[in-house]
């Protein structure tokens, strides 16, 4: 069981670690890794050349934004309705059930997320919750199967025909999520499916040196938060938590965005191929 939509990994300076590529290889999920031309030899020494896409530019100083938009157009050119775009620092994928995070063995969670997303006409973004946020052993906290109309990070299924595109330099995932929500679309964050992404600024390569560590006179995290607040002053505030600057987003204004079920959506009465029983409910 594998995803029906193409899976892209955007990567720079991480051919040695290549966490996401290794994670997908281990479960047999096909992907393309998107790199800049000057790093082709390094990546080709550890990844099959057929899985490598070379960008037509390099070192633009704009973070991952140009690569993300290039991937979007590449997917459209291939005729796809959606595409997955993954960060290159995801160290495994998991099924979260009964308070257990269980490593998966194939791409079924990608297909299940696609099947759910495709039942609705107005889901712009969907994706997996972070592994680190699905912890309830001590608190006995319970989680919903999904969260509607919130941020989608790092492992994202994108609807190709929405008018928005990636922009800016920092917090691009949050910015895109907010812009689609403000435009009336819905987002779906799946709790049963987890991506074990490494924390920002903990790995070499990627945007760590280029954008986040800007010298002793600048605080990369504060710049990231300020950038998002400038883009969305109506819902973003800045505060210090755990000794560092962080942004806080108020997603309450988007509770009114409601899922619209496709008229021909099929929701089976019997357990499906993922072993899950699904129930049709009326649109709220």
C-alpha positions in Angstrom: 0.0 0.0 0.0 1.6 3.2 -1.2 0.5 6.8 -1.8 -1.2 7.6 -5.1 0.1 11.1 -5.2 3.8 11.9 -5.8 6.1 12.3 -2.7 8.8 15.0 -2.9 11.6 15.6 -0.4 13.3 19.0 -0.6 16.9 18.7 0.6 20.1 20.7 0.9 23.4 19.7 2.4 22.0 16.6 4.0 23.1 13.7 1.7 24.9 12.1 4.7 21.9 12.2 7.1 19.0 12.1 4.6 16.7 11.1 7.3 13.4 11.3 5.4 14.8 9.4 2.4 16.0 6.6 4.7 12.6 6.5 6.4 10.7 6.2 3.2 13.2 3.6 1.7 12.7 1.5 4.8 9.0 1.2 4.2 9.1 1.0 0.4 7.4 4.3 -0.4 8.7 5.8 -3.7 9.8 9.4 -3.6 11.8 12.0 -5.5 14.4 14.0 -3.6 14.8 17.6 -4.9 18.3 19.1 -4.8 20.4 21.9 -6.1 22.8 21.0 -9.0 26.0 21.6 -7.2 25.1 18.7 -4.8 24.1 16.1 -7.3 27.3 14.0 -7.0 27.0 13.8 -3.3 23.4 12.8 -3.3 23.8 10.4 -6.3 26.5 8.5 -4.3 23.9 7.4 -1.7 20.5 7.6 -3.6 19.4 6.1 -6.9 19.8 8.7 -9.6 16.2 7.9 -10.8 14.9 9.3 -7.5 16.7 12.6 -7.8 15.3 15.8 -9.3 17.7 18.7 -10.0 16.5 22.2 -9.5 17.3 24.8 -12.3 18.8 27.2 -9.7 21.1 27.2 -6.7 22.0 29.3 -3.7 19.3 31.9 -4.1 19.4 32.8 -0.5 15.6 32.4 -0.2 15.5 29.3 1.9 13.4 26.5 0.6 10.7 28.7 -1.0 11.9 28.5 -4.6 12.3 24.7 -4.4 8.8 24.3 -2.8 7.2 26.3 -5.6 9.2 24.4 -8.3 8.0 21.1 -6.8 4.4 22.4 -7.0 4.6 23.2 -10.7 6.4 19.9 -11.4 3.5 18.0 -9.9 1.0 20.0 -11.9 3.0 19.4 -15.1 2.8 15.6 -14.4 -1.0 15.9 -14.1 -1.5 15.3 -10.4 -4.3 16.7 -8.3 -2.2 16.8 -5.2 1.3 16.3 -4.1 3.2 15.5 -0.9 6.1 17.7 0.2 8.3 16.5 3.0 11.1 18.1 4.9 14.4 16.2 4.8 14.7 15.8 8.6 11.9 13.3 9.4 13.3 10.3 11.3 10.4 7.8 10.8 6.6 7.5 10.5 4.2 6.1 13.0 0.7 5.0 13.8 -0.7 6.4 17.0 -3.3 4.2 18.6 -4.2 3.4 22.2 -1.5 5.7 23.5 1.2 3.8 21.5 3.3 5.2 18.8 4.0 2.2 16.5 6.5 2.3 13.6 4.8 1.6 10.3 5.9 -1.0 7.7 4.5 0.4 4.5 2.8 3.5 3.0 -0.7 2.8 4.2 -0.9 5.9 6.4 -0.2 8.1 3.3 -2.9 6.4 1.3 -5.4 6.6 4.2 -4.7 10.3 4.6 -5.2 10.7 0.8 -8.5 8.8 0.9 -9.9 10.9 3.7 -8.7 14.2 2.1 -10.2 13.3 -1.3 -13.7 12.8 0.2 -14.0 16.6 0.5 -14.0 19.4 -2.1 -12.3 22.0 0.1 -9.3 20.5 1.9 -6.3 22.6 0.7 -3.7 21.0 3.1 -3.6 17.9 5.2 -0.8 16.1 6.9 0.6 14.2 9.9 0.9 15.4 13.5 4.4 15.5 15.0 5.6 12.5 16.9 6.6 14.7 19.8 3.1 16.1 20.2 1.4 12.7 20.6 2.4 11.9 24.2 -0.2 11.2 26.8 1.3 8.5 29.0 1.7 10.7 32.1 -1.2 13.1 31.6 -3.7 10.5 30.3 -4.7 13.1 27.8 -6.8 11.9 24.9 -6.5 13.2 21.3 -9.1 13.5 18.6 -8.5 11.6 15.4 -8.0 14.8 13.5 -7.8 18.6 14.1 -9.5 20.8 11.6 -8.3 24.2 10.5 -4.9 24.4 12.1 -1.3 24.5 10.9 0.1 21.7 8.8 3.9 21.2 9.1 6.7 19.4 7.4 4.7 16.4 5.9 2.0 18.1 3.8 -0.5 16.9 1.2 -1.3 19.9 -1.0 -4.2 20.5 -3.3 -2.5 21.6 -6.5 -5.2 24.0 -7.9 -5.5 26.4 -4.9 -4.3 29.9 -5.8 -1.8 30.3 -3.0 1.9 29.5 -3.3 4.8 29.4 -0.9 6.4 32.8 0.0 8.7 34.5 2.5 11.7 33.1 4.2 10.6 31.9 7.7 7.6 29.8 9.0 6.4 29.1 5.5 4.3 26.2 6.6 2.4 28.4 9.1 2.0 31.2 6.6 0.6 28.9 3.9 -1.8 27.3 6.4 -3.1 30.7 7.5 -3.5 32.0 4.0 -5.6 29.1 2.8 -7.7 29.3 6.0 -8.3 33.0 5.4 -9.4 32.1 1.9 -12.1 29.8 3.3 -10.3 26.5 2.7 -10.0 23.7 5.3 -6.9 22.0 6.7 -6.8 18.5 8.3 -4.1 17.4 10.8 -4.2 13.7 11.4 -3.4 12.5 14.9 -3.4 8.7 14.1 -0.5 9.3 11.7 2.8 10.8 13.0 6.0 12.1 11.5 9.0 12.1 13.7 10.6 15.4 12.6 13.8 16.6 14.2 13.5 19.9 16.0 14.4 23.1 14.1 18.0 24.2 14.3 19.2 20.8 15.6 20.7 19.5 12.4 23.3 20.8 10.0 22.3 21.7 6.5 18.9 22.8 5.3 18.0 26.3 6.5 19.9 26.0 9.8 23.0 28.0 8.8 21.5 30.0 5.9 18.5 31.5 7.8 18.2 30.5 11.4 21.7 31.1 12.7 22.4 34.6 11.7 25.3 35.5 13.9 25.8 36.6 17.5 23.9 39.9 16.9 20.7 38.3 15.8 18.2 35.9 17.2 17.0 33.6 14.4 13.9 32.5 16.4 12.9 36.1 17.1 13.3 37.0 13.4 11.1 34.0 12.4 8.4 35.1 14.9 8.5 38.7 13.8 8.3 37.7 10.1 5.1 35.7 10.7 3.6 38.5 12.9 4.2 41.0 10.1 2.4 38.7 7.6 -0.5 38.0 9.9 -0.8 40.7 12.7 -4.5 39.8 13.2 -3.8 36.3 14.6 -0.1 36.2 15.6 1.5 37.3 18.8 5.1 36.8 20.0 6.1 35.6 23.5 9.0 33.9 25.3 8.6 30.3 26.3 11.2 27.9 27.6 13.8 30.7 27.3 13.3 31.4 23.6 11.2 33.5 21.4 8.1 31.9 19.9 5.1 32.9 17.9 1.6 32.0 19.0 -1.3 31.7 16.4 -4.9 32.1 17.3 -6.8 29.6 15.0 -10.2 30.3 16.5 -11.4 32.6 13.7 -11.2 29.6 11.3 -13.6 27.3 13.2 -16.3 28.5 10.8 -14.5 26.8 7.9 -16.5 23.6 7.4 -15.7 20.5 5.4 -17.8 20.0 2.2 -18.3 16.3 1.4 -18.2 15.4 -2.3 -21.6 14.2 -3.5 -20.1 10.9 -4.8 -17.8 10.3 -1.8 -17.7 6.7 -0.8 -17.6 5.9 2.9 -17.9 2.1 3.4 -20.0 0.6 6.1 -17.6 -2.3 6.5 -14.0 -2.1 7.7 -11.8 -0.9 4.9 -8.4 -2.1 3.8 -6.8 -0.3 6.6 -8.8 -2.2 9.2 -10.8 0.9 10.2 -14.6 1.2 10.3 -15.8 4.5 8.8 -19.1 6.1 9.5 -20.9 8.7 7.3 -21.9 11.8 9.2 -23.8 14.8 8.0 -21.8 17.9 7.2 -21.9 20.2 10.3 
